[in-house]
Amino acid sequence: MSDNEKTAPLQVGLTLLQNNEGGNNWGPVMAGTVLTVLPILILFLFLQRQMIKGLTAGAVKS
């Protein structure tokens, strides 16, 4: 594994995992996908109110 693969983003790592497994072993790929999306989803759920406030505040015409 080269340094580029070690420092690659998670999405690239998932693609490499799929390519290394021959594309037939979806279990590890789906587990990696869930682990990649889960922190982003949790962060969104905690900050949902602030995000909506920011979006609506920017839409108000003064």
ROBADO-569523 format. One record per residue: x, y, z of N, C-alpha, C, O in turn. Coordinates in pm, whole numbers, padded with zeros to 5 digits, always signed. Example, Ala and Ser with C-alpha at 12.3 -4.5 7.8 and 13.67 -1.06 7.14 Angstrom:
2
+01319-00569+00780+01230-00450+00780+01320-00330+00780+01424-00332+00846;+01285-00225+00708+01367-00106+00714+01290+00003+00787+01341+00114+00804;
This chain:
62
+00086-00118+00000+00000+00000+00000+00090+00124+00000+00180+00137+00083;+00066+00213-00092+00149+00333-00101+00098+00441-00005-00009+00427+00055;+00176+00547+00009+00136+00657+00097+00008+00723+00049-00070+00772+00131;-00015+00726-00081-00137+00787-00133-00261+00711-00088-00364+00772-00059;-00253+00581-00082-00367+00501-00037-00389+00516+00113-00502+00508+00160;-00282+00537+00188-00295+00553+00333-00360+00685+00370-00428+00695+00472;-00339+00787+00289-00392+00919+00320-00511+00957+00233-00553+01073+00231;-00566+00862+00163-00679+00890+00074-00806+00915+00155-00818+00864+00267;-00901+00993+00101-01030+01012+00169-01105+00879+00180-01074+00783+00110;-01203+00876+00269-01276+00751+00292-01345+00700+00166-01349+00579+00142;-01399+00790+00085-01468+00748-00036-01373+00676-00132-01411+00577-00194;-01251+00726-00143-01151+00661-00229-01114+00526-00169-01095+00428-00242;-01102+00520-00038-01071+00394+00029-01179+00290+00006-01148+00172-00010;-01304+00331+00005-01413+00237-00021-01406+00184-00164-01431+00067-00189;-01371+00271-00257-01357+00228-00396-01241+00130-00410-01252+00030-00480;-01130+00159-00342-01017+00067-00345-01052-00066-00282-01009-00171-00330;-01130-00064-00174-01173-00188-00109-01258-00271-00204-01241-00392-00214;-01348-00205-00274-01434-00276-00369-01350-00334-00483-01373-00448-00523;-01256-00258-00534-01172-00306-00643-01079-00418-00598-01053-00512-00675;-01029-00410-00475-00939-00514-00423-01013-00645-00399-00954-00752-00412;-01139-00636-00366-01216-00757-00337-01277-00818-00464-01347-00919-00456;-01252-00759-00577-01307-00812-00701-01448-00764-00729-01507-00804-00830;-01504-00680-00645-01637-00625-00668-01751-00717-00628-01867-00679-00643;-01722-00837-00578-01827-00931-00544-01857-00938-00395-01960-00991-00355;-01767-00887-00313-01783-00896-00168-01839-00765-00115-01763-00675-00078;-01970-00752-00111-02034-00626-00075-02043-00604+00074-02070-00491+00116;-02022-00705+00156-02031-00689+00302-01934-00585+00356-01978-00491+00422;-01804-00599+00332-01710-00499+00381-01732-00360+00321-01711-00259+00388;-01773-00356+00195-01797-00226+00130-01916-00156+00196-01909-00035+00222;-02023-00227+00222-02140-00165+00285-02112-00129+00430-02161-00026+00477;-02034-00210+00501-01998-00176+00638-01914-00048+00640-01935+00039+00724;-01820-00037+00547-01740+00085+00537-01824+00206+00501-01799+00317+00549;-01924+00186+00416-02013+00296+00378-02092+00346+00498-02106+00466+00518;-02144+00254+00578-02220+00293+00698-02129+00368+00794-02170+00470+00851;-02008+00319+00814-01916+00386+00906-01871+00522+00853-01834+00609+00931;-01874+00540+00721-01838+00669+00662-01951+00770+00677-01926+00887+00704;-02075+00726+00659-02190+00816+00659-02239+00846+00801-02292+00954+00825;-02222+00753+00892-02277+00767+01027-02232+00893+01101-02318+00962+01155;-02103+00929+01106-02064+01052+01177-02124+01178+01114-02161+01272+01184;-02133+01180+00981-02191+01296+00913-02339+01308+00947-02388+01418+00970;-02410+01195+00949-02552+01196+00981-02575+01240+01126-02666+01318+01152;-02495+01192+01219-02509+01231+01359-02483+01381+01375-02556+01449+01446;-02380+01431+01310-02349+01574+01315-02464+01657+01259-02501+01759+01317;-02521+01613+01149-02635+01685+01091-02754+01685+01187-02819+01788+01204;-02783+01572+01249-02898+01566+01340-02880+01659+01460-02977+01720+01505;-02757+01671+01512-02732+01761+01624-02739+01908+01583-02784+01992+01661;-02697+01939+01462-02689+02078+01419-02801+02118+01323-02792+02222+01257;-02904+02036+01314-03012+02059+01218-03081+02194+01240-03105+02267+01143;-03111+02229+01362-03180+02356+01389-03096+02476+01347-03147+02570+01287;-02966+02472+01379-02879+02583+01342-02865+02594+01191-02857+02704+01137;-02861+02481+01122-02850+02484+00977-02974+02542+00913-02965+02621+00819;-03091+02504+00964-03217+02557+00910-03228+02707+00938-03271+02784+00852;-03188+02749+01059-03190+02892+01092-03100+02970+01001-03138+03078+00955;-02981+02919+00972-02889+02986+00884-02941+02996+00742-02924+03098+00675;-03006+02890+00695-03061+02892+00560-03176+02990+00548-03187+03063+00449;-03263+02992+00648-03378+03083+00640-03337+03228+00667-03400+03319+00613;-03235+03250+00749-03189+03388+00775-03128+03449+00649-03140+03569+00627;-03064+03368+00569-03005+03417+00446-03108+03445+00337-03079+03516+00241;-03228+03391+00353-03332+03408+00252-03420+03529+00279-03502+03567+00194;-03405+03592+00397-03489+03706+00434-03438+03830+00360-03319+03863+00363;-03531+03896+00294-03496+04018+00221-03525+04139+00311-03635+04152+00365;-03425+04227+00327-03446+04342+00414-03464+04469+00338-03483+04575+00397;
